[in-house]
Amino acid sequence: MDRETMEHVQQTADVIVLGAGIVGVSSAYAIRERGLAVVLVDRKAPGEETSYGNAGILSSGSILPLNKPSLFRALPSYLGNTSAALRWDPSWTLRNIEWVLRFLANAVESRVKPRAIALHGLIGASLALHRDWIVRAGEPQRIRETGWLKAWRSDAVGAAKAEQAFLADYGIKSELLDRQAISALEPNMLPVYKVGLLHSQTASVDSPGNVTKAYARMFEGAGGVLRQSEIRALLADGGGWRVVLGDGEIRARHVVVALGPWSPDLLRPLGYEVPMAFERGYHQEFTPNPNRRLLRPIHDAEGSFLMTPMENGVRVTSGVELTDRDAPSNFAQLEQVVPLARGVVEFGDAVAQPWRGARPSLPDSLPMIGPAPRHSGLWLAFGNQHIGFTTGPATGAAIAAMIAGEAPSFDASAFAPSRYL
């Protein structure tokens, strides 16, 4: 074995970051900015797993967790397991009944505001970083400051006003729109919506996967090392850590686990049982009509889908599927909503096969951001559920600050891993 191969197989760093989704890439870049030697590892290239398949929204208003009081009113509509918003695997539910009960226990009024405050701080910090980093990464054309529109087909003025008032309590601006105002905002849509709420302080990007790749290139440009290899084991090694890969190993004082839905597998041998479920989701992209283009993401509140203009076409995303992370795909929800989307804006044939991903979710709908409770130098950054792309940068910046012995720019106490581990 020559010397170059030896150096590749046996590598050292100050920090190893495991996972090259938006959270891992953000962590690696933020840590590298502080002058530490960082190796970022994943089995795939950056941005090709969960971070690839989302609506690309940088959402200022995603501060209300999915498990909120209104969930109980909606539960009867989910029991038939035909809803576009939620499908569930009965066998998964039985095997994970403890997670389900803990999730529902958080859906009470007293648990809403503390979590909303925590998410508001995380999201605000993250949006500022996104807007800075996308320019630094040389991709400013990918961001659109056009907001995103939540729209109702029914006369749901009361629901729209209630959501607007909730957001206003946190200083988040939105605009209530009637049918005419919606048509003026999106002149290429058919007039199917009666009420709309424009989240005016929200941005979006035309390819979340490519934005993640751009941040990874920025990390490498700053002197970081990107390594693509299978991650086989994480082992305590004296005063530090050893990561065993498919083609060698790396040693470091600190290691950040940012593997999203795969994080529990790596942590279980260390004695950590992470209470994680998987919000599986699907999307498919379609050829846009150049004369009938969308200008921003549209969330159909009653149709339970979201469509957004992307670099490769109109992306239609479906609701949540609760099942095992690696269970066979079930495209029923996607097939249910695509015809509804075609009734809103014209688009052509699919440009690719449907995509499926698994979003990592904890019972309180908050991520883990911080130190593992029983191992020095082990940092956890995962569980960002369906707002991972929005919250990735500030999650990474918080981990970087903590490694440096500093407080994050926002209150991260609600995200402490010790609440579950």
HELIX and SHEET records of a PDB file:
HELIX    1   1 ARG A    3  VAL A    9  1                                   7    
HELIX    2   2 ILE A   22  GLU A   33  1                                  12    
HELIX    3   3 SER A   70  TYR A   78  1                                   9    
HELIX    4   4 PRO A   90  ARG A   95  1                                   6    
HELIX    5   5 ILE A   97  ALA A  105  1                                   9    
HELIX    6   6 GLU A  109  ARG A  111  5                                   3    
HELIX    7   7 VAL A  112  ARG A  136  1                                  25    
HELIX    8   8 PRO A  140  ARG A  142  5                                   3    
HELIX    9   9 VAL A  157  ALA A  168  1                                  12    
HELIX   10  10 ARG A  179  LEU A  185  1                                   7    
HELIX   11  11 PRO A  208  GLY A  221  1                                  14    
HELIX   12  12 GLY A  260  TRP A  262  5                                   3    
HELIX   13  13 SER A  263  LEU A  267  1                                   5    
HELIX   14  14 ARG A  268  LEU A  270  5                                   3    
HELIX   15  15 ALA A  332  ARG A  342  1                                  11    
HELIX   16  16 GLN A  385  ILE A  387  5                                   3    
HELIX   17  17 GLY A  388  ILE A  403  1                                  16    
HELIX   18  18 SER A  413  PHE A  415  5                                   3    
HELIX   19  19 PRO A  417  ARG A  419  5                                   3    
SHEET    1   A 6 VAL A 225  GLN A 228  0                                        
SHEET    2   A 6 VAL A  38  ASP A  42  1                                        
SHEET    3   A 6 GLN A  10  LEU A  18  1                                        
SHEET    4   A 6 GLY A 248  VAL A 257  1                                        
SHEET    5   A 6 GLY A 240  LEU A 245 -1                                        
SHEET    6   A 6 ILE A 231  ASP A 237 -1                                        
SHEET    1   B 6 VAL A 225  GLN A 228  0                                        
SHEET    2   B 6 VAL A  38  ASP A  42  1                                        
SHEET    3   B 6 GLN A  10  LEU A  18  1                                        
SHEET    4   B 6 GLY A 248  VAL A 257  1                                        
SHEET    5   B 6 LEU A 378  PHE A 382  1                                        
SHEET    6   B 6 MET A 368  PRO A 371 -1                                        
SHEET    1   C 3 ILE A  57  LEU A  58  0                                        
SHEET    2   C 3 ALA A 203  VAL A 205 -1                                        
SHEET    3   C 3 ILE A 143  ARG A 144 -1                                        
SHEET    1   D 9 LEU A  86  TRP A  88  0                                        
SHEET    2   D 9 VAL A 320  LEU A 322  1                                        
SHEET    3   D 9 ALA A 277  PRO A 288 -1                                        
SHEET    4   D 9 GLY A 313  THR A 317 -1                                        
SHEET    5   D 9 PHE A 305  MET A 310 -1                                        
SHEET    6   D 9 ILE A 298  ASP A 300 -1                                        
SHEET    7   D 9 TRP A 148  TRP A 152  1                                        
SHEET    8   D 9 VAL A 195  HIS A 199 -1                                        
SHEET    9   D 9 GLU A 175  ASP A 178 -1                                        
SHEET    1   E 4 LEU A  86  TRP A  88  0                                        
SHEET    2   E 4 VAL A 320  LEU A 322  1                                        
SHEET    3   E 4 ALA A 277  PRO A 288 -1                                        
SHEET    4   E 4 PHE A 347  ALA A 350 -1                                        
SHEET    1   F 4 LEU A  86  TRP A  88  0                                        
SHEET    2   F 4 VAL A 320  LEU A 322  1                                        
SHEET    3   F 4 ALA A 277  PRO A 288 -1                                        
SHEET    4   F 4 TRP A 355  SER A 361 -1                                        
END                                                                             
